[in-house]
């Protein structure tokens, strides 16, 4: 059986992953697209390993999977299904710090937690080449409408699935 790629839409909280997930799902009807936040109140590392199992199971039918959630290569290194994919590709959703603070404050987040995710967001930008193979592209969601963000994700998936945007 041919191994398929796995697509991960990552980014710090507040960047727009959950917001665009349903739009990406509409634009990619031949893929299974999941908001990873639907599984909560469990050990997050176990949940991430389970998402790889789900994506692998889907790949057995020849379908691709797009996971929308905060995930980085080190989360996957310990997962037993990481080698079941021909490659794991990441795209980063990023917004400026003021926008992130506004979005997370509206959710009731505490300042200290917002600052933690601000640091993580900056780490993703600074390590997009060094920590991700292939290098991880970034979409700035600060002023971009969700539908345009979803279209860029769709184009990225299609380019890496077919070798050309569809």
N, C-alpha and C positions, 0 to 999 in steps of 0.2 A: 504494500500500500504506500502510495506517495504521501510524504509528510507535507502538511500545509502550513502557511505562516499563521501566527496569532497576532492580532492587532490590539494594542493597548492605548487608550486615550487616557493619559495621566495628567497630573497637575495638582497644585496645592488646593485645599478647600477654598471655595469662593471663585474659582476660575471659570466655572460654567459647565463642568462635566455632566452633572445631572440635568441641567437645563437643555443641553443639546442632544442628550441620549435618544429621546423619542424622535427627534428630527432626523438623526442619523439612521435610526431604525426605518423610518419611512423612505429615506433616500437609498437605502441598501436592502431591498426586500429579499435578496438572495443570501443574506448573511444573518446570523443571529447576533443581535446587539443587546448587551446587558448593562444596566446600571448596577455596579457592584455594591452600592449602598443598600440594595434590597435585602441583603443578608447582614444583619447587625446583631448586636448583643451576643456575639460569639468571639472566640479567640481570632483576631484578625489574620494572623499568619496561617491558621488552619483554613479560614475562609478563602484566603488567596490560593492556597494549594487546592482547595475544592473547585475554585473557578477554573484552574488549569485542567482538572479532571473533566469538568463539564465541557470545556472548549475542545479537549481531545476527543471526547465522545461524539461531539458534533462533527468534528473533522472526519470521523470514520464514514460519514455519509457524503463527504466531499464538499461540505459547506464550511465557510469561514466564520470566525467569531471575532467580534469587536467587544472588548471589555472596557467600560468607562469607569475608571476608579483610580484612586491613588495607589500606584504600584510602580516599583523601581526594580532593576535587575536583582538587587540583593534579596528582595522578597521572593524571587523566583528560584534563586540558586538552591535552596533547600527543598524545593518541591519535586516530588518524584516524577511528575509528568512533563518537566521542562524540556526533556529531550525528545518528546513526541512531536514537536513542531520543527519545520525546516528552519524557521527563524522566528524570533519574537521582536516585533517592531513597536516602537513607542512614538507617540506624538504628544507634545506638551501643550496644555492650555494654560495660558498665563495672562494675568491682568496686573496693572500697576498696584502698588501697595495701598494707595488711598481708596481705590475701587474695592480691593479685597477687604479692607477694614470696613468700608460702608456695607458691603454685602454680608459679612459675617456678624457685624454689630446688629444688623437687622434680624439675624437669626438668634440673637441673644448670647453670642459668644463673649467670653471675658477677654479683656485686652491682652493678658499674658498668653492666651492660646492663639489669638490672632497674630501676635508677634512671632510665635513659634512657627506658624504656617508661612509667615512672611519670609523667615529665614529659609524654610524648606523650598519655597518658590524660587528664591534667589539661588539656592543650591542647584535646583534643576536647570536653571539657565546657565550657570557657571560650569556645570558638568555634563551638558548635553552631548558633548563630543567624547569626553574622557570616560564617562561611566556607562555610555550606551553604545552598543554595536549592532547595527549601524548607528551613526550619530542621529540624535533625536531632533526632528524639526519642532518649532514652536509656533503656535498661533496666538497672537495677542488679542485677547477677548475684551479688552478694556472698553473699546468703542465700537466693536464689530457686532452687528446684529446676530443673534443665535442662528438664524437660518444660513447666514454666510459662513459662520464657523462650521456648521454641519456640512455645508457644501465643500469646504476645504478638507474636512476629514474624509468625506466621501471620495474626493479626488485623490487624496493620499492613499486610501485603501485600494482604489481601482488601479492606481499606478503600480502599487506593490503586488497586486493580485494578478493583473493582466499585463503589466508592463506599459500601459498607456491609460490615460484618463478616459472614462466612458461617459 
